[in-house]
Amino acid sequence: VKLVESGGGSVQPGGSLRLSCVVSGFTISTSLMSWYRETPGKGRELVAHSMSDGVNTVYPSSMQGRFTISRDNGLNTVYLQMNNLKVEDTAVYYCNVPGIAWGLGTQVTVSS
């Protein structure tokens, strides 16, 4: 199973980014899929879940309203749309198939 994240980069506060996670060797259509992020100070924290029904999503309260997880089962790809980015969103973002695999991460840097 391989997960490859892309779409990270540098952006100013208030900007947007869309991360992608292409999954190979595993069919995501009936699986819970997640995004996490990691910083040296906070460790790894949940950003969003896309539930196995492909419809329902879960976000921690701190992420609610600015981040949107979605999926394209036909492309075996999961996305994370991030809007109104803040400096504190700076982190390495990881895609996850729970209990199975992690991607290598993509760096997101928010600074003015």
C-alpha positions in Angstrom: 0.0 0.0 0.0 1.4 3.4 -1.0 0.1 6.9 -0.2 1.5 9.9 -2.0 0.6 13.4 -0.8 1.0 16.5 -2.9 -0.1 20.1 -3.0 1.7 21.5 -0.1 3.7 24.7 -0.3 4.1 28.2 1.0 1.2 30.6 1.3 0.3 33.8 3.1 -2.2 34.0 5.9 -5.7 33.9 4.6 -4.7 31.9 1.6 -5.8 28.4 0.4 -4.3 25.2 -0.6 -5.6 21.9 -1.8 -3.8 18.7 -0.8 -4.1 15.4 -2.7 -3.4 11.9 -1.6 -3.2 9.2 -4.3 -3.5 5.7 -2.9 -2.2 2.6 -4.6 -2.4 -1.0 -3.6 -5.6 -0.5 -1.6 -9.1 0.5 -2.6 -10.3 3.4 -0.6 -14.0 3.2 -1.5 -15.2 1.5 1.6 -12.4 2.7 4.0 -12.2 5.4 6.5 -9.6 7.9 5.3 -7.9 10.6 7.3 -5.6 13.5 7.2 -3.3 14.4 10.1 -0.7 17.0 10.6 2.5 17.2 12.7 4.5 20.0 14.2 7.5 19.7 16.5 5.6 21.4 19.3 2.3 19.6 19.1 3.1 16.2 17.7 0.7 14.6 15.3 -3.0 15.7 15.4 -6.1 14.7 13.5 -7.3 17.1 10.8 -10.2 15.3 9.3 -11.8 11.9 8.7 -13.8 10.9 5.6 -16.0 8.0 6.9 -16.2 4.7 5.1 -19.6 5.6 3.5 -17.8 8.3 1.5 -20.3 10.9 2.6 -19.9 11.7 6.3 -16.9 13.6 7.6 -15.5 14.4 11.0 -13.4 17.3 12.1 -12.0 18.4 15.4 -13.6 21.6 16.5 -10.4 23.6 15.9 -10.5 22.6 12.2 -14.2 22.9 11.6 -15.2 25.4 9.0 -11.9 26.0 7.3 -10.9 22.5 6.2 -12.8 20.1 4.0 -12.0 16.5 3.3 -13.3 14.8 0.2 -12.6 11.8 -1.9 -12.8 10.5 -5.5 -13.2 6.8 -5.3 -12.7 6.4 -9.0 -9.3 8.0 -8.8 -8.5 6.4 -5.4 -7.7 9.8 -4.2 -8.4 11.8 -1.0 -8.3 15.6 -0.9 -8.0 18.3 1.8 -9.2 21.8 0.9 -7.7 24.3 3.3 -9.1 27.9 3.4 -8.3 30.9 5.4 -5.0 29.5 6.4 -3.3 30.7 9.6 0.3 30.7 10.7 -0.5 28.0 13.2 -1.6 25.7 10.3 2.1 25.4 9.4 2.9 21.6 9.6 3.6 18.5 7.7 0.3 17.0 6.5 -0.1 13.3 6.3 -2.7 11.0 4.6 -3.6 7.9 6.5 -5.5 4.6 5.9 -6.1 3.7 9.5 -4.3 0.7 10.7 -2.7 0.1 7.3 -0.5 2.9 6.0 0.8 6.5 6.2 2.1 8.7 3.4 5.4 10.5 3.7 3.7 13.9 4.1 3.7 17.2 2.4 4.9 20.5 4.0 2.5 23.4 4.4 4.0 26.7 5.4 1.9 29.7 6.2 3.8 33.0 6.7 3.7 36.6 5.7 
